[in-house]
Amino acid sequence: MNSFASPQILTALPFPRADTGKPAADDLYSQIFDAILEQRIHAASRFTEDSLAQMFSARRSDIRSALTQLSHQQIIILRTNHRPRVAAPDAEQTRQTLHARRLTEITLAQLACQQPQAKDVQRMRELVKRQRQCLERDQRGPAIRLAGEFHLALADMAGNAPLAHFLGSLVPLTSLAIAQFDAQAGGDCVWQEHAEIVDAVEREDAVMAEMLMSRRLDHLEERLLNAGSSTIRTRAAG
């Protein structure tokens, strides 16, 4: 794993650690982001640093740090003298994000097929397993997060730090769009598609890995953009 890429990827989506009581500052990022993906905190929510500190039994300074990190990823909007709020990406922003992901991830899928390491393949298989288990328990928020983690793990495996860093800026926005527009886009068939990608990477079959990644992004784009347009029309009518 590229030593330059690792810190960037690991902060792009939450990787929660074991519960040790009062959450550490780093863990708050994952907990708050999970709450957003599960729609326990959504675009219409009225919350403050104090209310989140009570909700997560955390220090206000740690809450502020987590919100700042989320704001850098355009998940939370912070403005002076205003309450924090969850961003609400529109269909065009989502379309552009998905287009950028396609250009990036096709290359990353090809690179990942060059001498894949067993430990990296196992890491991705574990993410697929955890995603399937979350879906079986109807835990949509964690399933969306784990789907994003899968793509970041693949980018990590590819070993191209600038591309992996760029993808790390796109995946959280996609996860937010899935949560707000169509949780099913992160749903039942995704873990199966991810499993097929892992198989192709393990075989070093770059052509198949590219085809499967393109198909996965096709499915995501179709569901998200259709759902996003419908949601925007509903908001306008209301």
Phi, psi and omega in degrees: 000134181294127185292334177285322185288326191306308182298326182292316184290318186293342177260001183283324176223156184292139172235083188297146175261175180298146181290123180239024181101242180293128186292139173288161183302318181294325181290334181298325177304310182294321182293317180291319180295321176300317180297325177291316180294330178275001180065019170285334169236120185227183188298333181267357183292140175253109182219161178229173174300320180296316182293324177290324177299321176290318182298320185254008179051054186228166175286146181298324180297324178288323175300316180299320179296317180294318179296323177297317178298316179294328178290326177296333179265006178066026176270320177246139177256122178247127177225141180302133178065022175229153174294149171296152175214155178282136179293157178229085182297141178267178185297322181291317176299319179294319179299316180294321178297316180293324177296316178296322177297319181299312181300324183280314190283335175298316178293318180297323178296320178296314182295324181296337181280355180274103178052061179297140179270142184301321182294327179287320177297317180296322178300316180290323178296323178295321177296320177297316180298315181294323178296315178300318180297320178296318179294323177296330178266007180059038176262082188292320181301303177301326179296319177297316180298315182294326175299319177294319179299325179301312182295325178289325177295321177296319178296320177300317180296326183295331173082012176256102188298314180298318179293320179295320178296318179297316178299323179300337177275345184262325185297314179302321179296320178295318179299320178297317179297319178300314182297322185274327185263315191196092180299335179293340178293341174256026198262221203299322185271353187296315182298328178292318177296320178296320179299320179294323178296316179300317179301316181295319179296316181298326178280355184062034180264086185295323180297314180292319180299318178296316181297316181293321178295317178298318179296319179299316180290328174300312181298317181296315181295317181299312182291315185293313184291322176295314180293321181296317178297319179296318180295319181294320177298321179296316179299318181295320181292329181283000000 
